[in-house]
Amino acid sequence: MMGHFLRLATAALALFFAGLAGAQNISIGTGGTGGVYYPMGGGLAAVLSKYVPGMQATAEVTGGSVDNLKLIGTDKPYIGFTMADAGLDAYKGEDKFKGNKIPLRTLMVLYPNRMHIVTVEGRGISKLSDLKGKHVSTGSPGSATEVMAFRIIEAAGLDKDKDMKRERLGAAESVNAIKDNKIDAFFWVGGLPTAAVTDLANTPGTKLKMIDHTEVVAKMNAKYGPLYVEDVIPKAMYKGMDTDNHQATVMNLLVAHQNMDDKTAYNIVKTIFDKRTDLIAVHKEAENFKLENQKNAATPIPFHPGAAKYFAERGVKLN
């Protein structure tokens, strides 16, 4: 009898330690607190922790895409949100990743990220060329906002260092700075609506102005590849907008290191689509998590085999 109990106890211990070995901690690189990446990442962490057996996911505040890509490059258990342009730079080892290629794989195409060039009435800015001589934030140092802002400024024929006084602030910090008259305008690329921009639009005595810039999209694509599209932020999105804002959009991706095992990649993508309703409750941009958006043309980074397996099961042709 004692031997029987010993065998049972040993088996129970073996199961316990096997469970520990199977436990998976994963971190999600998001962005600043004023944007969409951070709340979306928090919702994703909750969903993965609840529904993927053995997985414990946490969302981390970061500078944004560039920081997230560098974290994935450490080969620690990270997944991250990134804009397609910053992701391509990391994959090819260019620009902020010169000499440091990161072996990325796409888990899924998320939602469109829309460039906001934001000012308020009374600052003398109504077009891109009016940024000359102004105090402008081009995004936080670890963000893809900065990458895209520099490309827009360049395509507009302006010099980011000589033609403006430049700050490097995230969305929430930019809004505070514009309220305090420390800057005249800021760049922010994010989903709709972005909480920080909503906050500025709803500030008493402030009238929001969004600067059109679709005229530079063709020039950006000619230099950097077909990453950007001409798009619109409807005037109903933020209080005070008189007209629709004609702007540049780039896709957001969820990416991982190529060394992530296929089963983990599969489980992450499957859970996102299975529990999409939970994520929409966190932020409405999750409505854009669609199977039909998953194709090679939508991302410049190859799909992870585990993600590709899930999409194949759902009848999605990635090519």
C-alpha positions in Angstrom: 0.0 0.0 0.0 2.8 2.4 0.9 4.5 1.7 -2.4 1.2 2.5 -4.2 1.0 5.9 -2.4 4.7 6.6 -3.2 4.1 5.9 -6.8 1.0 8.2 -6.8 3.0 11.0 -5.0 5.9 10.7 -7.5 3.5 10.8 -10.4 1.8 13.9 -9.0 5.1 15.6 -8.5 6.2 14.7 -12.0 3.0 16.3 -13.3 3.5 19.4 -11.2 7.0 19.9 -12.4 5.9 19.2 -16.0 3.3 21.9 -15.5 6.0 24.3 -14.3 8.2 23.5 -17.3 5.2 24.1 -19.6 4.4 27.5 -18.0 5.2 30.2 -20.4 5.9 33.8 -19.5 5.6 36.2 -22.5 5.9 40.0 -22.6 4.1 42.2 -25.0 5.9 45.4 -26.2 3.3 48.1 -26.6 3.8 51.9 -26.5 3.1 55.0 -24.4 0.0 55.3 -22.2 -1.6 58.0 -24.5 -1.8 55.8 -27.6 -3.7 52.7 -28.7 -0.8 50.1 -28.4 -0.8 50.2 -24.6 -4.5 49.5 -23.9 -4.7 47.0 -26.8 -1.6 45.3 -25.4 -3.2 45.1 -21.9 -6.3 43.5 -23.4 -4.2 41.1 -25.4 -2.2 40.1 -22.3 -5.4 39.4 -20.4 -6.9 37.3 -23.2 -3.7 35.2 -23.7 -3.3 34.7 -19.9 -6.9 33.6 -19.6 -7.3 31.3 -22.6 -3.9 29.9 -23.6 -3.1 27.1 -21.1 0.1 27.7 -19.2 0.7 31.2 -20.6 1.2 34.2 -18.4 1.4 37.4 -20.6 2.1 40.9 -19.4 2.0 44.2 -21.3 4.9 46.6 -21.0 5.0 50.4 -21.5 7.6 51.2 -24.1 8.6 54.0 -26.5 6.8 52.2 -29.3 7.7 50.2 -32.4 11.4 50.7 -32.4 11.8 49.8 -28.7 9.5 46.7 -29.2 11.6 45.5 -32.2 14.8 45.8 -30.2 13.3 43.9 -27.3 12.3 41.1 -29.7 15.9 41.2 -31.0 17.2 40.2 -27.5 15.6 36.7 -28.2 13.8 36.9 -24.8 10.1 35.9 -24.9 8.7 39.0 -26.4 6.0 39.7 -29.0 5.4 43.3 -30.0 3.3 45.8 -31.9 5.1 47.6 -34.7 4.3 49.7 -37.7 5.2 48.0 -41.0 7.9 50.6 -41.9 9.9 50.3 -38.7 9.5 46.5 -38.9 10.9 46.4 -42.4 13.9 48.5 -41.2 14.6 46.0 -38.4 14.2 43.0 -40.7 16.6 44.5 -43.2 19.0 46.1 -40.7 18.5 49.6 -41.9 18.1 53.1 -40.4 17.7 52.8 -36.6 18.7 49.1 -37.0 21.8 49.6 -39.1 24.1 46.6 -38.7 21.6 44.9 -36.4 19.2 42.8 -38.5 16.4 41.4 -36.4 15.0 38.0 -37.5 11.3 38.9 -37.3 8.2 37.0 -38.3 4.7 38.4 -38.7 2.1 36.9 -36.4 -0.7 38.9 -37.9 -1.7 42.2 -39.6 -3.5 44.2 -37.0 -5.1 47.6 -38.0 -4.3 50.7 -39.9 -2.2 53.3 -38.1 -3.1 56.8 -39.2 -0.6 59.7 -39.1 -2.0 62.7 -37.1 -0.2 66.0 -37.6 -1.9 68.0 -34.8 -2.0 71.6 -34.0 -4.5 74.0 -32.5 -6.0 77.3 -33.8 -3.9 80.3 -33.3 -0.5 78.7 -34.0 -0.3 79.8 -37.6 -0.1 76.3 -39.1 -2.5 75.1 -41.8 -0.1 73.1 -44.1 3.1 71.2 -43.9 5.3 74.1 -45.0 4.0 76.2 -42.1 5.9 73.9 -39.7 9.1 75.8 -40.7 10.3 77.8 -37.8 7.8 76.2 -35.3 8.3 74.2 -32.2 7.3 70.6 -33.2 7.3 67.2 -31.5 8.1 64.3 -33.9 7.4 61.5 -31.4 9.3 59.7 -28.7 12.8 58.3 -29.4 11.7 54.6 -29.4 8.7 55.1 -31.6 7.8 54.5 -35.3 6.0 57.9 -35.1 9.5 59.4 -35.3 10.5 57.2 -38.2 7.4 58.2 -40.2 7.5 61.9 -39.1 11.0 62.2 -40.4 10.0 60.7 -43.8 7.0 63.1 -44.1 9.2 66.1 -43.2 11.8 65.0 -45.7 9.2 64.4 -48.5 7.8 67.9 -47.8 11.2 69.4 -48.6 11.9 70.4 -45.0 15.0 69.7 -42.8 14.0 68.1 -39.5 17.0 69.7 -37.7 17.3 73.1 -39.3 13.8 74.1 -40.2 12.1 73.5 -36.8 12.7 73.4 -33.1 12.2 69.7 -32.4 11.0 67.8 -29.3 10.8 64.0 -28.9 7.6 63.4 -27.0 4.9 60.7 -26.9 1.2 61.4 -27.5 0.2 62.2 -24.0 3.3 64.4 -23.4 2.8 66.2 -26.7 -0.8 67.1 -25.7 0.4 68.5 -22.4 3.1 70.5 -24.1 0.7 72.0 -26.6 -1.7 72.9 -23.8 1.3 74.6 -22.0 2.3 76.5 -25.2 5.7 74.7 -25.2 5.1 73.3 -28.7 3.0 74.4 -31.7 2.3 71.0 -33.3 3.0 67.3 -33.0 3.2 64.2 -35.0 1.5 61.1 -33.8 0.7 57.9 -35.7 -1.9 55.7 -34.1 -5.3 54.1 -34.2 -8.7 55.9 -34.0 -9.5 57.4 -31.7 -6.3 58.1 -29.9 -7.1 58.9 -26.3 -4.5 61.8 -26.0 -5.8 63.5 -29.2 -9.4 63.1 -27.9 -8.3 64.8 -24.7 -6.8 67.8 -26.6 -9.9 68.1 -28.8 -12.2 68.2 -25.7 -10.1 70.8 -23.8 -12.1 73.9 -23.2 -11.0 77.0 -25.2 -9.0 74.8 -27.6 -9.9 74.2 -31.3 -8.1 71.2 -32.8 -6.6 71.5 -36.3 -5.3 68.5 -38.3 -2.9 69.1 -41.1 -3.4 67.4 -44.5 -0.4 65.7 -45.9 -1.4 63.1 -48.5 0.6 65.1 -51.1 3.8 63.5 -49.8 2.7 59.8 -49.9 3.9 59.1 -53.4 7.3 60.5 -52.7 7.6 58.5 -49.5 6.7 55.3 -51.3 9.1 56.0 -54.1 12.0 56.1 -51.6 11.0 53.6 -49.0 8.7 51.1 -50.8 4.9 50.8 -51.0 4.3 51.0 -47.3 2.0 54.1 -47.1 -1.5 54.8 -48.4 -3.5 57.9 -48.7 -6.3 57.8 -46.1 -8.8 59.9 -44.2 -9.5 60.7 -40.6 -13.2 61.6 -40.7 -14.1 65.0 -39.2 -16.5 63.3 -36.7 -13.6 61.5 -35.1 -12.4 64.4 -32.9 -14.3 67.4 -31.7 -13.5 70.6 -33.5 -12.5 69.2 -36.8 -14.1 71.3 -39.6 -13.2 68.9 -42.5 -12.0 65.4 -43.0 -8.2 65.1 -42.5 -6.4 63.7 -45.6 -3.4 61.8 -44.2 -0.9 59.0 -44.6 -1.6 55.5 -43.2 0.6 52.5 -42.5 -0.4 49.0 -41.3 0.3 47.8 -37.7 1.7 44.3 -37.2 2.1 41.9 -34.3 5.5 40.4 -34.7 7.7 37.8 -33.0 11.3 36.4 -33.2 11.7 33.7 -35.8 12.8 31.3 -33.1 9.3 31.3 -31.4 8.0 27.8 -31.6 5.2 27.1 -34.0 2.7 25.9 -31.4 3.1 29.2 -29.4 2.7 31.3 -32.5 -0.4 29.3 -33.6 -2.0 29.6 -30.1 -1.5 33.3 -29.9 -3.0 34.0 -33.3 -5.9 31.5 -32.8 -6.8 33.1 -29.4 -6.8 36.6 -30.8 -9.3 35.6 -33.5 -11.3 33.4 -31.2 -11.6 36.1 -28.5 -11.7 39.1 -30.9 -14.9 40.3 -29.1 -13.0 40.6 -25.8 -10.4 42.8 -27.6 -13.0 45.0 -29.3 -14.4 45.7 -25.8 -10.9 47.1 -24.9 -10.5 49.2 -28.0 -12.7 49.5 -31.1 -9.6 49.2 -33.5 -9.8 45.4 -32.8 -12.7 45.4 -35.2 -10.1 45.7 -37.9 -8.5 42.3 -36.8 -9.8 40.5 -39.9 -8.9 37.3 -41.7 -9.1 39.0 -45.1 -6.4 41.5 -44.0 -3.9 38.7 -43.6 -1.9 38.6 -46.8 1.8 38.9 -47.8 1.1 42.2 -49.6 0.0 43.7 -46.2 3.2 43.0 -44.4 6.8 43.3 -45.7 7.9 40.7 -43.1 7.3 36.9 -43.7 4.6 35.2 -41.7 5.6 32.9 -38.9 4.9 29.2 -39.9 2.7 28.8 -36.8 0.6 31.8 -37.8 0.5 30.6 -41.4 -0.8 27.2 -40.2 -3.7 28.9 -38.4 -4.6 31.0 -41.5 -4.4 28.0 -43.8 -6.9 26.2 -41.5 -9.2 29.2 -41.8 -8.9 29.2 -45.6 -6.8 32.3 -45.9 -4.4 32.4 -48.8 -1.4 34.5 -47.7 0.0 35.0 -51.2 
